[in-house]
Amino acid sequence: MKITDVEVICLRIPPMDGPCEWGDDAFIVRVHTDTGLVGTGESDTSPMVARALVEAPESNLYCSGLKRLLIGENPLEIQKLWDKMYWSSNYVGRRGVGIHAISAIDIALWDIASQFYQVPIYMLLGGKYRDKIRAYGTFIPADTPEENKVIAASLKDQALQA
């Protein structure tokens, strides 16, 4: 099995060219294989910047777009591909959007492995450890700090009751 494409999907509300104080955006990748398996991954980052990192041409040995590194590779060699992306994107940084883009692709590769081996991803990562976990949620802040305190207290009470 070989990787044939890395598709980038950028989503945003409001539209990309509109002003944005508190918007919502998403960076999604789909890794396609020659067998028809497609893995999907996501990262919370600046979608257009991450897209540029994925689609960029090679500039030098340590500055390469991630897509070109992956085409033709076996998607089941997840650690090998992570290392290849990490070292070949050295010039774009080890934090922020560089790691975010690698992370989204890594998630897509695990998705492909899950489909290929026909087991849930948690089994590939070592198995089930818990029957339930506490949920985490993020909210967009209100207009005043006082309103935020009321909202946070309410959310905390709801979480404790769960």
C-alpha positions, 0 to 999 in steps of 0.5 A: 500500500502506498500514499497517493495524495495528501488533501488539505481542507481548510474550514472557517466561519466567518469566510476566509476574507472576512474580519474575525474576532472570535471565529471557528476554523479547522485544518483537516487532512485526508491521506489517500492510498492506492488501495482506496483507504483514506485516513482523516486527521485534524489539528487546531491551528491556522488552516491556511498556514498549515496548508502552505506547510503541507503543499510547499515545494522542497527548499532544501534538505531541512525545509520541505513540504510534507506532502511531497515527503509522503507520496509513495510511502507506506502509510503503515510505517507511522513512526518512520513517516513522523520522523521523516516529516519532523526532520525534513521540516526543521526550518519551519520550526519545532512548535506551532503550525509545523507540529500541528500539521505533522499531528494532523497527518499522523492522526490520518495515518493512524486512521488508515492503520485502524481501517487496514487492521480492522480494529479501533485505534485505541487497540493499536495504541495499547488497548482500553484503560478506562470505561469512561472519562471526564469530558472537556469543553471550551467556550467562547468568552462572554463580553465581561469577566464577571459573565465568564466567572458565572459561566465557568462556575456553571460548567464546573457544577455540571461537570461535578454532577456528571 
